[in-house]
Each structure stands twice: as C-alpha cells, then as structure tokens.
Amino acid sequence: MIRIPRLDRRRAAALFGDDTGAATAEYAITTMATVEDLEHN
C-alpha cells in the first residue's frame, strides 16, 4: 500500500511555495486523484 505523507506547514511550503489554505486544498485534490487512480488500476 502506498502511504501519502501528512501535510504540515513545512511540507506545504516546500510543495506549493506557500502554506496557505490554497496549498492545502491543492494537496487534497491531488491526493484524492491519486487514490482514485490507484483504485482503478
């Protein structure tokens, strides 16, 4: 099983250039898309 790391302020800043709510939402959308893709393969 693939584990998706927890999103914290430091990781959000590293991934998305900031740690705002927009970054958190982007991470959530990306995570959901990844999980759905994994479930269908």
Backbone as CSV, one residue per row, in Angstrom:
resi,resn,N_x,N_y,N_z,CA_x,CA_y,CA_z,C_x,C_y,C_z
1,MET,0.841,-1.180,0.000,0.000,0.000,0.000,0.887,1.244,0.000
2,ILE,0.514,2.212,-0.792,1.252,3.468,-0.851,0.730,4.385,0.248
3,ARG,1.648,4.917,1.027,1.271,5.855,2.087,1.511,7.273,1.605
4,ILE,0.528,8.120,1.789,0.642,9.522,1.427,1.024,10.284,2.692
5,PRO,2.103,11.053,2.637,2.564,11.734,3.853,1.578,12.784,4.338
6,ARG,1.597,13.010,5.633,0.778,14.057,6.225,1.232,15.416,5.686
7,LEU,0.271,16.295,5.537,0.602,17.644,5.090,0.771,18.532,6.315
8,ASP,1.942,19.077,6.468,2.172,20.056,7.525,2.622,21.358,6.874
9,ARG,2.783,22.397,7.664,3.120,23.712,7.106,4.424,23.678,6.324
10,ARG,5.420,22.991,6.851,6.717,22.916,6.174,6.595,22.198,4.834
11,ARG,5.892,21.079,4.815,5.733,20.308,3.580,4.890,21.067,2.558
12,ALA,3.839,21.750,3.013,3.016,22.544,2.095,3.853,23.641,1.457
13,ALA,4.671,24.306,2.258,5.520,25.368,1.719,6.503,24.810,0.695
14,ALA,7.058,23.632,0.979,8.014,23.026,0.053,7.328,22.582,-1.246
15,LEU,6.116,22.032,-1.135,5.423,21.515,-2.309,4.794,22.610,-3.165
16,PHE,4.221,23.609,-2.513,3.401,24.566,-3.236,3.887,26.005,-3.142
17,GLY,5.005,26.247,-2.485,5.539,27.592,-2.409,4.915,28.460,-1.337
18,ASP,3.938,27.931,-0.624,3.328,28.659,0.490,2.670,27.653,1.432
19,ASP,2.085,28.144,2.489,1.411,27.236,3.419,-0.016,27.710,3.675
20,THR,-0.626,28.314,2.676,-1.978,28.848,2.817,-3.018,27.762,2.588
21,GLY,-4.262,28.130,2.755,-5.363,27.198,2.510,-5.394,26.705,1.080
22,ALA,-4.953,27.530,0.142,-4.923,27.111,-1.261,-3.992,25.924,-1.441
23,ALA,-2.863,25.949,-0.769,-1.926,24.828,-0.874,-2.539,23.569,-0.278
24,THR,-3.227,23.699,0.840,-3.871,22.553,1.472,-4.941,21.976,0.552
25,ALA,-5.725,22.832,-0.073,-6.762,22.359,-0.990,-6.142,21.666,-2.199
26,GLU,-5.075,22.221,-2.733,-4.395,21.604,-3.876,-3.860,20.227,-3.504
27,TYR,-3.292,20.104,-2.319,-2.787,18.813,-1.848,-3.929,17.816,-1.720
28,ALA,-5.065,18.254,-1.180,-6.212,17.360,-1.017,-6.729,16.883,-2.370
29,ILE,-6.828,17.782,-3.329,-7.302,17.408,-4.665,-6.338,16.420,-5.314
30,THR,-5.058,16.687,-5.216,-4.045,15.797,-5.784,-4.095,14.431,-5.115
31,THR,-4.248,14.417,-3.801,-4.322,13.159,-3.059,-5.535,12.346,-3.485
32,MET,-6.693,12.989,-3.587,-7.910,12.269,-3.990,-7.765,11.703,-5.400
33,ALA,-7.178,12.466,-6.310,-6.989,11.985,-7.678,-6.047,10.790,-7.709
34,THR,-4.995,10.842,-6.906,-4.037,9.739,-6.846,-4.693,8.478,-6.309
35,VAL,-5.458,8.621,-5.242,-6.138,7.465,-4.638,-7.119,6.861,-5.625
36,GLU,-7.882,7.694,-6.304,-8.841,7.181,-7.277,-8.127,6.447,-8.402
37,ASP,-7.021,6.998,-8.881,-6.247,6.352,-9.929,-5.729,4.994,-9.465
38,LEU,-5.245,4.932,-8.242,-4.735,3.671,-7.697,-5.846,2.629,-7.558
39,GLU,-7.025,3.066,-7.189,-8.153,2.136,-7.029,-8.622,1.574,-8.358
40,HIS,-8.436,2.308,-9.447,-8.903,1.858,-10.746,-7.841,1.075,-11.526
41,ASN,-6.639,0.951,-10.995,-5.579,0.189,-11.678,-5.300,-1.100,-10.988
